Amino acid sequence: MKTNKLIHISFSFVLSIFLSACSLIDSRYEQPTAPVPINWPKGEAYKEQINPTINKALVWENMILDEKLKKVIKIALKQNRSIKESIANIESARATYKVQHAGEFPSIDAGVSGTKARSLNSSNTNKDTSSISENYKATVGLSSYELDFFGKAKNLSKIDFEKYLSIQEAQKVTKITTIAEVTNAWLTLAADKSLLDFAKETVNSSKKSLKIIQQRVNLGVDSKVTLYDAQTVYYQAMADIEKYKTQIAQDLNALNLLVGENVKEELLPSKLDENKEYLATIPVGLSSKVLLNRPDILQAEHDLKAANANISVARAAYFPSISITTSAGIASSALNNLFTGGAASIWSFVPSISLPIFDWGAKGASLDYAKSQRDLYIAKYELAIQTAFKEVADALARYGTIENQLNAQKNLVDASKNSFFLSQRRYKSGIDTYLNALSSQRNLYKVEQNLISLRLTKINNRVTLYRVLANDDK
């Protein structure tokens, strides 16, 4: 009786040590506190923010209003090589996780083997004899399987699972980035086509002015200095035409690369229409906590979780490794008796234990390395949040000012047009020299170009807000 009680006490003591060891091995994950303010910046550059529902508006099909652009994006999502590469990475990571996860369970093998041999029988006589021996067996059992008492296999599987989730989030980043880049490339092509059209219009209007001035020079009313001054605007516009032709060709090359194939002519923009809304308004105003759902930040967090699990793997190396190999089956000296009831039963049970004693500090170095890697990924995770906050804040600052700047630029264009129109009338009436008209024309040419660029900036700002706030665009 006393012996049973002693065995029970000993077993309880060993079990308590085992459970405490498991708790020491496991490295519990704690999400780091976001190192950014909970609210977005405020000031003169930022609009007063409301609190809309953000997820629905950030689905790209709802964001893109132009049907041509929407079709181009759909093609890109199928043909873009970066997206195809990210999908292949996901499949590879999924397969790696499945292989590692399968290692948590014993592998059961079955087999049939046999030997047949002729051997020499020695005797005291001068004549040797030989005999033939046979041995056949059929077994089923476990190949060497490590018992996961200390969570090593479980944490190795967790590491691969977190890496798989990280690559999944990376694929979302690739998709969102591709949508934004295709949109920007398509709109840049539209803006450059508008700039080309405007340069051609300026060349045509300059030609008419040059004809009038040439006639006045021939009549002796104006000097050739006036003619040469007028030619500067004409040749500047001619040079810009060639520049914009080049940019349009390069824009199309960039768009084709992003889409993954040559975009059909009917899906390309003709110009950047000032009276058309290409993208829906992006609602803003939510707490900065929305950043924690950004796929690049989730990717960084999964990498951190994998590094955290690696600490548990390093700690488990300090504890014994216990594995077993088993088999059970039947054996017979004759093959025809193996499955007919004439065979004898056989079995084997081979446990083994490996206990680390001294390794010159290798395990300690491995644990220190795992901890430093965990700290590294904490820093990366926090930096990802801070970078995301900065990207959103920058986009919001542009969002808060672009409309006023665009309206001011429109008024500047109107004023420049009026100045040029009146300067031309005064010149033709002989009241003023051509110098004022030329100055007004040059200024009008420049501010018109800036207006087209600002229209593109406004639309690109909406694209940027989509890119920095989107979390899971399915």
C-alpha positions in Angstrom: 0.0 0.0 0.0 2.8 2.3 0.9 4.5 1.4 -2.3 1.5 2.5 -4.4 1.2 5.7 -2.5 4.9 6.4 -3.1 4.5 5.7 -6.8 1.5 8.1 -7.0 3.4 10.9 -5.2 6.4 10.4 -7.5 4.2 10.5 -10.6 2.5 13.7 -9.5 5.9 15.3 -8.8 7.2 14.3 -12.3 3.9 15.6 -13.9 4.1 18.9 -12.1 7.7 19.4 -13.3 6.6 18.4 -16.8 3.8 21.0 -16.8 5.9 23.7 -15.4 8.5 23.0 -18.1 5.9 23.3 -20.8 4.8 26.7 -19.4 8.4 27.9 -19.4 9.0 26.8 -23.0 5.9 28.5 -24.4 6.5 32.1 -25.5 3.2 33.8 -25.3 2.5 36.4 -28.0 1.5 39.9 -27.0 0.6 42.4 -29.6 2.8 45.6 -29.3 1.0 48.9 -28.6 0.7 50.9 -31.8 3.3 53.7 -31.6 1.1 56.4 -33.2 -1.7 58.7 -32.0 -5.2 57.4 -32.1 -6.4 60.4 -34.2 -5.1 61.8 -37.5 -3.3 65.1 -37.5 -5.3 68.4 -37.4 -4.4 71.8 -38.8 -4.9 74.2 -41.7 -3.9 71.5 -44.3 -6.6 69.0 -43.0 -10.3 69.1 -43.7 -12.7 68.6 -40.8 -13.3 64.8 -40.8 -16.5 62.9 -40.5 -17.0 59.2 -39.5 -18.3 57.2 -42.5 -18.2 53.5 -43.1 -14.9 53.0 -44.9 -14.8 49.4 -46.1 -17.5 49.5 -48.7 -16.2 52.6 -50.3 -12.7 51.2 -50.5 -13.7 48.2 -52.7 -12.1 49.1 -56.0 -15.1 48.3 -58.1 -17.0 51.0 -56.1 -14.1 53.4 -56.3 -13.5 53.3 -60.1 -16.3 55.1 -62.0 -14.9 55.0 -65.5 -15.9 51.7 -67.3 -12.8 51.6 -69.5 -10.5 51.9 -66.6 -12.5 49.3 -64.7 -12.0 46.8 -67.6 -8.3 47.5 -67.7 -7.9 46.8 -64.0 -9.8 43.5 -64.3 -7.4 42.4 -67.0 -4.5 43.4 -64.8 -5.7 41.4 -61.9 -5.6 38.3 -64.1 -2.5 39.0 -66.2 -0.1 41.0 -64.0 3.0 39.0 -63.4 3.6 40.3 -59.9 0.1 39.0 -58.9 0.8 35.7 -60.5 4.1 35.5 -58.6 2.4 36.3 -55.3 -0.2 33.6 -55.9 2.6 31.0 -56.6 4.3 32.1 -53.3 1.0 31.5 -51.4 0.7 28.0 -52.9 4.3 27.2 -51.9 3.8 28.5 -48.4 0.6 26.5 -48.0 2.3 23.3 -49.1 5.2 24.0 -46.7 2.8 24.4 -43.8 1.0 21.2 -44.7 4.3 19.3 -44.7 5.3 20.7 -41.3 1.8 20.2 -39.8 1.8 16.6 -40.9 5.0 16.1 -38.8 2.9 16.6 -35.7 1.3 13.2 -36.2 2.9 9.8 -36.4 3.6 8.2 -39.8 2.2 4.7 -40.1 4.0 2.4 -42.5 3.2 -1.1 -43.7 5.4 -3.5 -45.5 6.2 -7.1 -46.4 9.8 -8.3 -46.6 11.5 -11.6 -47.0 14.9 -13.2 -47.2 16.0 -16.5 -48.7 19.6 -17.5 -48.3 21.9 -20.5 -48.9 24.6 -21.0 -46.2 27.4 -23.3 -45.5 27.1 -25.9 -42.7 30.5 -26.9 -41.3 31.0 -30.4 -39.9 33.8 -32.5 -38.4 33.9 -34.6 -41.5 35.8 -33.7 -44.6 32.6 -33.1 -46.5 30.8 -29.7 -46.1 27.1 -29.3 -46.6 24.8 -26.3 -47.3 21.3 -25.5 -46.4 18.7 -23.0 -47.6 16.9 -20.8 -45.0 13.8 -18.6 -45.6 12.2 -15.8 -43.5 9.2 -13.7 -44.4 7.3 -11.1 -42.4 4.5 -8.6 -42.8 4.4 -5.6 -40.4 2.6 -2.4 -39.7 3.9 0.3 -37.3 5.3 3.7 -36.6 8.5 4.9 -38.1 10.6 7.0 -35.7 8.2 9.5 -34.2 9.2 12.2 -31.7 6.7 12.7 -28.9 5.9 16.5 -28.8 5.8 16.9 -25.0 7.5 20.3 -25.1 5.7 21.8 -28.2 8.6 21.8 -30.6 6.7 20.3 -33.5 3.7 22.3 -32.7 5.7 25.6 -32.7 7.5 24.6 -35.9 4.1 24.1 -37.5 3.0 27.4 -36.1 6.0 29.2 -37.6 5.2 27.9 -41.1 1.5 28.7 -40.6 2.3 32.3 -39.7 4.7 32.6 -42.7 1.8 31.3 -44.9 -0.5 34.0 -43.5 2.2 36.6 -44.0 2.5 35.7 -47.6 -1.3 35.8 -48.0 -1.2 39.4 -46.7 1.7 40.2 -49.0 -0.5 39.0 -51.9 -3.2 41.5 -50.8 -0.6 44.3 -50.8 0.4 43.3 -54.3 -3.2 43.4 -55.5 -4.0 46.8 -53.9 -0.7 48.2 -55.2 -1.4 46.9 -58.7 -4.8 48.5 -58.8 -3.4 51.8 -57.7 -0.5 51.7 -60.1 -2.7 50.7 -63.1 -5.1 53.5 -62.2 -2.3 56.1 -61.9 -0.7 54.9 -65.2 -4.0 55.1 -67.1 -4.8 58.6 -65.7 -1.2 59.8 -66.4 -1.7 58.7 -70.0 -5.0 60.7 -70.1 -3.3 63.8 -68.7 -0.4 63.7 -71.2 -2.9 63.3 -74.1 -4.6 66.5 -72.8 -1.2 68.3 -72.6 -0.4 67.2 -76.1 -3.8 68.5 -77.4 -3.2 71.8 -75.6 0.3 72.1 -77.1 -1.2 71.5 -80.6 -3.8 74.1 -80.0 -1.1 76.6 -78.9 0.8 75.9 -82.1 -2.3 76.6 -84.2 -3.1 79.8 -82.4 0.6 80.9 -82.6 0.6 80.3 -86.3 -2.3 82.7 -86.8 -0.6 85.4 -84.6 2.6 84.9 -86.6 0.8 85.5 -89.9 -0.6 88.8 -88.6 2.8 89.9 -87.2 4.5 88.9 -90.5 2.1 91.1 -92.4 2.7 94.0 -90.0 6.5 93.5 -90.4 6.2 93.5 -94.2 4.2 96.8 -94.0 6.8 98.3 -91.7 4.4 98.6 -88.7 6.3 96.2 -86.5 10.0 95.3 -86.3 11.4 91.8 -86.7 12.1 91.8 -83.0 8.3 91.4 -82.5 8.3 88.6 -85.0 11.1 86.8 -83.2 9.4 87.2 -79.8 6.2 85.7 -81.2 8.1 82.8 -82.6 9.4 81.8 -79.1 5.9 80.7 -78.0 5.4 78.8 -81.3 8.6 76.9 -81.1 8.2 76.2 -77.4 4.8 74.6 -78.1 6.4 72.6 -81.0 9.1 71.3 -78.7 6.4 70.3 -76.1 4.5 68.4 -78.8 7.5 66.1 -79.3 8.0 65.8 -75.5 4.4 64.8 -74.9 4.5 62.3 -77.8 7.4 60.6 -76.1 5.7 60.7 -72.7 2.5 59.2 -74.1 4.5 56.3 -75.7 6.3 55.7 -72.4 3.0 55.9 -70.5 1.5 53.3 -72.7 4.6 51.0 -72.2 4.3 51.4 -68.5 0.5 50.6 -68.6 1.0 47.5 -70.7 3.7 46.2 -68.3 1.4 46.7 -65.3 -1.6 45.1 -67.0 0.5 42.2 -68.3 -0.6 42.5 -72.0 -1.1 45.3 -74.6 -4.2 47.2 -73.7 -6.6 47.5 -76.6 -7.1 51.0 -78.1 -10.7 51.1 -77.2 -9.9 50.8 -73.5 -7.4 53.7 -73.5 -8.4 57.3 -72.5 -8.6 60.0 -75.1 -7.9 62.8 -72.7 -8.3 63.9 -69.0 -11.9 65.2 -69.1 -12.3 68.1 -66.6 -16.1 67.5 -66.4 -15.8 63.8 -65.6 -15.5 62.0 -62.3 -13.1 59.1 -62.7 -13.0 58.0 -59.1 -15.5 58.2 -56.2 -14.7 60.4 -53.2 -12.8 58.4 -50.6 -14.3 58.9 -47.1 -11.9 59.6 -44.3 -12.1 60.2 -40.6 -11.8 56.9 -38.9 -9.4 56.3 -36.0 -5.9 55.4 -36.8 -6.6 51.9 -35.4 -7.9 51.1 -38.9 -4.2 50.9 -39.9 -3.9 47.6 -37.9 -6.0 46.0 -40.6 -3.8 47.1 -43.4 -2.4 44.0 -45.1 1.2 45.2 -44.9 0.9 45.7 -41.2 -0.8 42.3 -40.8 2.0 40.8 -42.8 4.5 42.4 -40.4 2.5 41.0 -37.4 2.5 37.5 -38.8 6.3 37.7 -39.2 6.5 38.8 -35.6 4.3 35.9 -34.4 6.5 33.4 -36.4 9.6 34.9 -34.7 7.9 34.6 -31.3 7.1 30.9 -31.9 10.7 30.3 -32.8 11.7 31.3 -29.2 9.6 28.3 -28.0 11.4 26.0 -30.5 14.8 27.2 -29.2 13.7 26.7 -25.6 12.5 23.2 -26.3 16.0 22.2 -27.4 17.0 22.4 -23.7 14.6 19.5 -22.9 14.8 15.8 -23.7 13.8 14.5 -27.1 11.7 11.4 -26.8 10.9 9.2 -29.8 9.5 5.8 -30.4 9.7 3.2 -33.2 7.1 0.4 -33.2 6.1 -2.4 -35.4 3.8 -5.4 -35.1 3.0 -8.2 -37.6 3.4 -11.8 -38.5 6.4 -13.9 -39.6 6.9 -17.3 -41.2 9.7 -19.4 -42.5 7.5 -20.1 -45.6 5.9 -17.5 -47.8 2.8 -19.6 -48.5 2.1 -19.7 -44.7 2.5 -16.0 -44.1 -1.2 -15.1 -44.6 -2.8 -18.5 -44.0 -2.7 -18.8 -40.2 0.6 -20.7 -40.0 2.6 -17.5 -39.2 3.8 -16.4 -35.8 3.0 -12.9 -34.4 6.0 -10.6 -33.9 6.3 -7.1 -32.5 8.9 -4.5 -31.5 8.9 -1.4 -29.4 11.9 0.8 -29.5 11.8 4.0 -27.3 14.7 6.4 -27.3 15.5 9.5 -25.3 18.1 12.1 -26.2 19.1 14.4 -23.3 21.2 17.5 -24.0 24.1 17.8 -21.6 26.8 20.1 -22.9 27.1 21.7 -26.4 29.5 24.6 -25.8 26.8 27.2 -25.6 25.1 26.4 -29.0 21.6 26.1 -27.5 22.0 29.3 -25.5 23.2 31.2 -28.7 20.2 29.8 -30.6 17.8 31.1 -28.0 19.5 34.5 -27.9 19.3 34.7 -31.6 15.6 33.8 -31.6 14.9 36.5 -29.0 16.9 39.1 -31.0 14.9 38.1 -34.1 11.7 38.6 -32.1 12.9 42.1 -31.1 13.8 42.8 -34.7 10.3 42.0 -35.9 8.8 44.1 -33.2 10.7 47.0 -34.5 9.7 46.2 -38.1 6.0 45.9 -37.0 6.1 49.3 -35.2 7.9 50.9 -38.1 5.3 49.6 -40.5 2.5 51.2 -38.4 4.4 54.5 -38.2 5.1 54.5 -41.9 1.4 53.8 -42.6 0.3 56.6 -40.3 2.7 59.0 -42.2 1.4 57.9 -45.6 -2.2 58.5 -44.5 -1.4 61.8 -42.9 0.4 63.0 -46.1 -2.5 61.9 -48.3 -5.0 63.7 -45.9 -2.9 66.9 -46.1 -3.1 66.8 -49.9 -6.8 65.9 -49.7 -7.5 68.9 -47.5 -5.9 71.5 -49.8 -6.2 70.2 -53.4 -9.7 71.4 -54.0 -8.9 75.0 -52.9 -5.7 75.0 -55.0 -7.6 73.6 -58.0 -10.3 76.3 -57.7 -7.6 79.0 -57.4 -5.8 77.6 -60.5 -9.0 77.7 -62.5 -9.5 81.4 -61.5 -5.9 82.0 -62.5 -6.5 80.5 -65.9 -9.6 82.6 -66.5 -7.7 85.7 -65.5 -4.8 84.8 -67.8 -7.2 84.3 -70.7 -8.8 87.7 -70.1 -5.3 89.3 -69.9 -4.2 87.7 -73.1 -7.5 88.6 -74.9 -7.3 92.3 -73.9 -3.5 92.5 -74.6 -4.1 91.2 -78.2 -6.9 93.7 -78.8 -4.7 96.5 -77.5 -1.9 95.4 -79.8 -4.1 95.0 -82.9 -5.5 98.5 -82.1 -2.0 99.9 -82.0 -2.5 101.0 -78.4 0.2 98.7 -76.9 3.3 96.8 -78.0 3.3 93.1 -78.6 5.5 92.5 -75.6 2.5 92.6 -73.2 0.5 90.3 -75.4 3.4 87.9 -75.6 3.9 87.9 -71.9 0.2 87.1 -71.4 0.3 84.3 -73.9 3.4 82.7 -72.3 1.7 82.9 -68.9 -1.5 81.4 -70.2 0.3 78.5 -71.7 2.0 77.8 -68.4 -1.0 78.1 -66.1 -3.1 75.9 -68.5 -0.5 73.2 -68.3 -0.5 73.5 -64.5 -4.3 73.2 -64.4 -4.2 69.9 -66.2 -1.4 68.6 -63.8 -3.5 69.7 -60.8 -6.5 67.8 -62.1 -4.4 64.7 -62.3 -3.0 65.4 -58.8 -6.6 65.6 -57.4 -7.5 62.2 -58.9 -4.2 60.6 -57.9 -4.8 61.8 -54.3 -8.0 59.7 -54.3 -6.0 56.7 -55.6 -3.4 57.2 -52.8 -6.1 57.4 -50.1 -7.5 54.1 -51.5 -4.0 52.5 -51.4 -3.1 53.6 -47.9 -6.5 52.9 -46.3 -7.6 49.7 -48.1 -7.3 46.6 -46.0 -8.7 43.6 -47.9 -9.9 44.4 -51.4 -11.6 41.2 -52.5 
